[in-house]
Amino acid sequence: MSEHIIRRLGHHGDGIADGPLFIPMTLPGEVVSGTVEGQALRDMRVVTPSADRVSPPCRHFKACGGCAVQHGSDRLVADWKVDVVRSALEAHGLETDLRPIQTSPAQSRRRATFAARRTKKGAMAGLYARSSDVIIEIPDCELLHPDLMRGLEVAQELAKLGASRKGTLAVTVTLCANGLDVAAAQGKPLDGPLRMGLAQLCDDMKLARLAWAGEVIATRLPPAQRFGKAKVLPPPGTFLQATAHGELALLTSVREAIGDAAHIADLFAGCGTFALPLSERADVHAVEGDAGMMAALDKGWRAATGLKPLTVETRDLYRRPMLPDELHKLDAVVLDPPRAGAERQVEQLALASVPRIAYVSCNPVTFARDAQTLVDAGYTLHWVQVVDQFRWSAHIELAACFTTDKRATGLNLTSF
């Protein structure tokens, strides 16, 4: 047994000691003991705890892999996440105003993917254990919205019906205006009896919609999501911001970043999280690579009232980014790419000198890379708003405001 001092938290929430050693469920400044195995510590024991160590609010924390830092105080976790963003920017020589973090409350997650498996006595469903394919049942989860917890029972029933003997069913459950929107994957191939059984289950469990391997099996009620004045019926399993609180925090930041822009493009627009609310005050062109999302966004806009013109375009922005001659007429761009960032698109935005850019990111590292491209092209990074809607996890969201005066626009920095 040897003793080690935890120097800092890593990007995945593990404590890091000299070596380096990566030690889960530890905090900076703590002295821990254990037996070194590679870069891990076996039989770890906390010798000197941190003043920021707290009792985890969830009884499943030590076994479940859904959360990483419930053992740390809210202040420590908030500071750590802001520091991750600060460090990513500093690696590119960038500094800016990092606003106080916006953290979603406990039991507010409205979307989760459960793992479900058949057992000799029936089925079980939950989340995976830490760094494992073992399923941990989580009846008292402190992360998920109480109305979402019923998805565990749904996942169990789906596993009984359609999971293979050795396989694990992935069941994505999303809260919508009319209940639970459920999409299952990795199960048995659809046949007549399975299709009938799934349709009956959708009715018996009063689900809004049930999809299997991407195919909608039954819809009892429209699985609607509201974005501003519009109601959207997304394709099964579609991305949605993790919490209503987090979505509002990001939308508020985006509105501030684009100011009074009258002509906006929303790139990587999804089903309209930003495009539809922004169309209440500006003309919007929404671009997304998924045709189903674009169709849902367009239908939602057409059914709403009081919105300005909105156009949609299905386009893979990684292979075919919007070019300067398409961007020159815009006052602002909203950019919300996947974790890989938007390197090629950002290069084109820099060439076009779009006056305002609201950049929403779920990866501080790729955001900082793209931010450097914009700053090198003459943009000013005014501020970054860090948003923690994946409470107690290592995930970080942010929104940022960039402007350039290379193109005369008459825009100011006022918010809506």
N, C-alpha and C positions, 0 to 999 in steps of 0.2 A: 504493500500500500504506500502511496506517495501523496503528498499534498500539492495543490496547485491553486494559483490565484486567477480568478476570472477577470480578464482585462476589459472585455467589451462584449456586447451582443452582436452576433453576426446577422446577415440579411435574412436568415431563416429563423431567427429567434433563439438560436443556440448560444450559450455562453462560450467564449473563446479564451482559452488559456495558452500560455507559451507552448510552442511545439510545431504547428498549432494543434491543440486538442479542441474538439467540438463537443460540448457537454450540454445536452438539453436540460431544461428546467433549472438553470442557474442564472445568476445575475451579476453584473459588474461589481467588483470589489469583494466578492465572496471567496472564502477559502474552502476548497472541497478536497476530499480524499478519495482514492480508488486505485484500481489497477489499470495501467495503461495497456490498451489493445489497439495497435495502429494509431489512428487519430481520435479514438474514443476512450472513455473511462468506464470500466466495468465496476459494478458494486459501488457506485458513487454515493458519497455521504457529504452533506453540507456541514462543515466544521464551524465556520463563522458566517452566519447569514447576513444579508444586506438589510439595511433599515427599510428598503423598499420591497422586501419580500412580504407577500400577503397570502392569506389562505385562499386557494382557488375557489371561486364562487360555484363552480360546477363539480359535482362529485365524480363525473366521468373524466376529468381533465388528465389524470396521470396515464390513463389507458388510451383515450381517444386521440386521434390525430387531427381532429378538426381545429383545435386551438394550440397555440405555441407558448403564449406568455401570460396565462392567467395567474401565474405566481408572482407577477410584478405589479406594483402599484399603477394606477391609472396615469399618474404623473410621469413615472418612468417610461411606460409604454409610449405615451404621447411624445415625450422628448426623444426617445429612440427613433420613432418613425420620422419625425422632422429631421433628425440628424442624418438618417439614411438619405433623404432628399438633399440636404446640405452637402454631404460628402460626395454625392453623385455630381452635383454642380461644381464643387471645388475641384474635382478631378479634371474638369475642362476649363478651369480658371474662371468660373462664373460665380458671381454673388448677386443676391437680390433680396427683397423683403419676403421672408417666410412668415406668413400669417399664422396665428394660433390655429392649431389643428381642430377640425370639426370631427367629432367622434360619434358614431351612431350608438344609440342605447342598446343595452342587453335585450335579448329576445325580440330582435327587430329584423332578422334576416328573413326575406320573403321568397327565397329561392335556394334549393339545395339539391344535390344529387346523392341519393342514398344507394348503398350497395345492399343487395338482397340475395339470399341463397336458400335453396331448399335444404331441409334437414329431415332426419328420420321421423321426427314428430310433427313436421309441418314446414315452417320457414322462419328465417330471422332477417332483420333489416337494421341498418344503422350506418355508421361511418367507419372507415378503416382505422385500425390502430396505428400508432405512430410508426412510420417506416415499415409497414407490414401490409399483407393482404388479408389479415385477420379482421373480421367484422366485429365491431363493438356496438352493442345495443345502447341507445342513448335516451331512455324514457324521460330523463329530467334535464335535457339539454338547456343551457342558459343562453345559447346563441340564437336559436331559431325562434321565429314568431310562433306563439302558441297555436295559431290556426294552421301553421305549416306542419306541426307535429303529427297531425293525422295522416300525413303522407307516409309515415313509417308503417302504419297498418295497411295502407294501400300497397306499399312495396312488398310487404309480406304476402298479401293475397296474389299479387302479380307473379311472385316467385313460385307460389304453389301451382299456378296455372301454366306458366310459360318459361321457367328457368330450366336449363339443362341440368343433368345430375351433378356435373362437376363445374359448371360455369357459374358466374356471378352476374346477376342482372343489375344494370345501371338504370336507376329510376330518377329522372329529373322532375321535381315537383315545384311548381310556381304558384304563388298566391295570385289570384286575379279577382276581378270584381264579382264574379259569380261562383267563387269557391276555389277548387284546386284544378290546375291544368297540369296533366301528367303525361310524360313522354318516357317510354321504356326502350332500352336498347340492350343488345348482347344476349337476347333470349332465343328461344326456339324459332324456326321459320314459321311464318303464318300459314295455317291451313284452315279448313272450314270449321272444325270444332274449336280451335283456339280462337278464331275470330269471333265465334258466337259467345264463347266464354268471356272474352274481354269486353264485348258489348254489354253483356249482362252485368259484369262487375262494375262497369262505368255507371250503370243505372242503379245498381244496388247500393253503391258507395256514394252516390250523388256527386260524381265528379263533373266539373264543367266540360272537360274534354279528356280523351284518352288516345294517345298515339303509340304505335308499336313499330319500332325500326323505321321511324320517319313517316309512317302511314297513319293517317287519322282513322281510328276505328269507330269512334262514336263522339258526338258532341251533344250534350244535354242542354247546355246554356252557352252563350258566347263567352269565350275566355278573354274578356276585354281587359286591356290596360289603358289607363288614361294618361295622356301626355298633353298638358295644358287643356285646351277646350276640346280636344279630339279624343275619341275612343278608337283604339287599334286592336285588331285581332291578330296577334303575331303567329308565325308558323310554330309548330310544336318544338319545344326545347330552345327557343330563341333566347339570345342573351338579353338580360335585363339587369339594370343596376341592382346591387345586392340588397339595399334598403331604401325605403322611401325617403328617409332622412338624408342618406348619402346622395341620392339623385337630386334632391332639392338643393343641397349644398353645392353640387357641381353646376347645376343649372343657374343658380344665383351668381356664381363666379363667371360663368360663360356670358351671361347677360351684361355683367359689369365690364368684362373684357372687350366686348364688341361695341359697347356704347350705343350711339344713335345711328349705327350703320343701317342703311336702307336696303342694300343688296348683299346677301350673304350666301356662301356655299357651306353646307354641312357635309364634310368628307368623313367617310366611315360612319354613315348616319344611322345604321341599324334600322330600327322600326320607328324612329322619330323622337327619341328621348329629348333631343335639343331642337331639331328642325321644326317640330310642330308647335311647341310653345313660342319659339322665335318668330314663327310666321304670323303671330298675333300683331307684330309691329313692323315686320320687314318682309321683303320678297326673298324667298329661300329656294336654293337649288340643292337637293339632297342627293348624295352619291353613295352607293354601297354595292359591294360585289355580289350580294345575295338577292336574286330576283324575287324570292318570296317575301323578304323583308320590305323591298321596295314596293311591291304590290300592296302589302298590308298598310304601309305608310300612306301611299297614295289614296287608298280606299278610305282610310281614317280622315284624311284631309278633306276629301270630297264630301263626306257625311257631316262634317263640322260646319258651324256657321261663325262668321266674324273673323275669318282668317284671310290674310293677304295671299297673293299668288304663290304657289309652291309647285315646283317641278321635280321630277325624280329621274334618276339615271342609274341603271345597273352597269357597274363598271369595276373591274379589278384595278384598284389604284396602285397596287404593287407592280403590276405589269404595265399598266397604262395610266400613269398619274396625269392629273390635269396640268396643262401646259400654260405658259405665260399668256399666250393669245386668248386662252379661255378664261383666265383669271383677271385680266386687266380691268374688266368692268365692275369687279367686286369691291365693296367697301370693307368687307371682313370675311374671314374664313374660320369656321369651327373645325377642329381637327381632333378626332377621338379614335386613334388607331388601336389595334391589338398590341400585345406585349412587345412585338418586334419593332414598334415605332413606325415612323413614316419617312424613312431616309430619302427616298427618291422624290416623294411628293414635297417634302420640305425644301429640297433643292430647287424645285420649280416655283414654289411660293417665294423663295428668296429672290429668284430672278425676276419674278413679276412684281416684287415690292408691294404686295397686298398690304394696305395700311394697317389693318388690325388682324391679329391671330389669337384666337382662344384655343389653347392646346390642352386637351384632357388626356391624361395618361394613367396607366396602371403599372408602369415600369419606370422608376426614377432613372435607371441607367440609360435606357434608350431615349427617354425624354431629354436627359442632359446632353446626349450626343446630338440630337436634333436641335436643341436650344443653341448649342455652339454654332451650328451652321447658320442659324438665323442671326445671331449676334455678330458673327463674322461678316454677314452681309449688310450690317447696318441697323439691325433691329435692336430695340431696347426691351429687356426683360424686366417689366415693372414689378411683378409680384408673383408668388406661387402660393396657392391655397392647398394645403395638405388635407385630405379627407380620409378618415378611417372608418369605412363602412364594413370592413372585415375585422371586426373587433376581436382582439386577442390572437389574431393570426399575424403572419409576416407580410401580408398583402398591404399595399399602399396605393391609394388613388391621389391624384392631384389635378388641379386646374391652374393654368398660367396665362398671363396677359403679355403679349408682344405687340409693339407698335413700331412703325417706321414713318418718317416724314419725307421719304424719297419721292412720294407721289402726292401732290397737293390734293387734299380731299375736303378740307373744311371740317373734318371730324374733330370732336373734342373728347376728353376723357371722362365725361359724365356717364353715369349708368342709366339704365331704363328707369 
